[in-house]
Amino acid sequence: MCDKEFENFVNKTILEVKKLYVKDITEEQFLDNYELSLKTRNEFLDALQSFSSKNLGGNLAFSFEKMYNELYNALNFIPENEQIHPFDLDLFGLFIEELFICTIAYLLKQEMFQDINNILTYKYKLNPPHYGVGEKICSTYESFRFPSKMLERINRPKDSHNVKFSLKGDLICKKREYIPIFTGSLIANAELFLYQAYKGLRFNDIKVEVPNNIVWFTEFYIYASPKDSIWNKLNSKQFCCKLFPLFNVKSMKELKERISLCTPEYIEEYHLRTGKVPPVPTDYVKLDDIGTLS
């Protein structure tokens, strides 16, 4: 369960975001409301830095589960007998993904690896998308990755953004920074981290089904500066010990085994758009060099 103070804050966040709902939303309304959501996102991030709960990761996992079930559910906005266009909920899926990535960025910056593990390995019980009708689905954090149809399929072909690998990544990393902590590169590296760490978390061991062996599809990696990546520190034995809670291991040998699982994912779209695949941890420090420096 979530701590009461934290739950009240999350409920307030949900109510604020709900105000941005527009039935049959237009592209212009969508972009305007997406801009308005920045204030609520930043208020959440400010509050995140003030909470010192011993169970911060668990509280956050519970919170993202609740946000998804409340916001990505048409029946919380319209009568049961009405229809809704999927684009009408697009803003909420995008908001949750962006907030999730920024939260991970903050926790990485603070090296709060146990909290990150609690969030990433949580068994999310999510309503089916759109109408939320039916039995809840036990999911991984990959369910928070949101391919925004409104941004990528409608807006991008109509303007100069067509040359971008990801209009979403371009907007979030370049136009929605929150200095000094949430720089574009820090946000991009956090989103890339969600791809890089996915296989090493071994979801089969925690009995969460991963359909079709999917992983987090990173859209921000071209905006990530390698110098800001946590994996640059892998040659430090002291830092490696800090990473043990992330992968739920207790020795350097186990850590190396987990990191060795974090292999590149061949996805054709990466090659078509950029000509390369995103980097994995051993692209920063070779496996044999991990933990070799005192």
Secondary structure, DSSP 8 states (H G I E B T S, - for coil): ---HHHHHHHHHHHHHHHTT--TT--HHHHHHHHHHHHHHHHHHHHHHHH---TTHHHHHHHHHHHHHHHHS-GGGTS-TTS---GGGGHHHHHHHHHHHHHHHHHHHHTT-HHHHHHHHT--EEE--TTT--SS-EEE-GGGG----HIIIIIIGGGSGGGGSS-HHHHHHHHHS-BTTTB-HHHHHHHHHHHHHSTGGG-GGGGT---GGG-----S-GGG--GGG-GGGGTTBHHHHHHHHHHHT-SSHHHHHHHHHT------HHHHHHHSS----GGGTS-GGGTT-B-
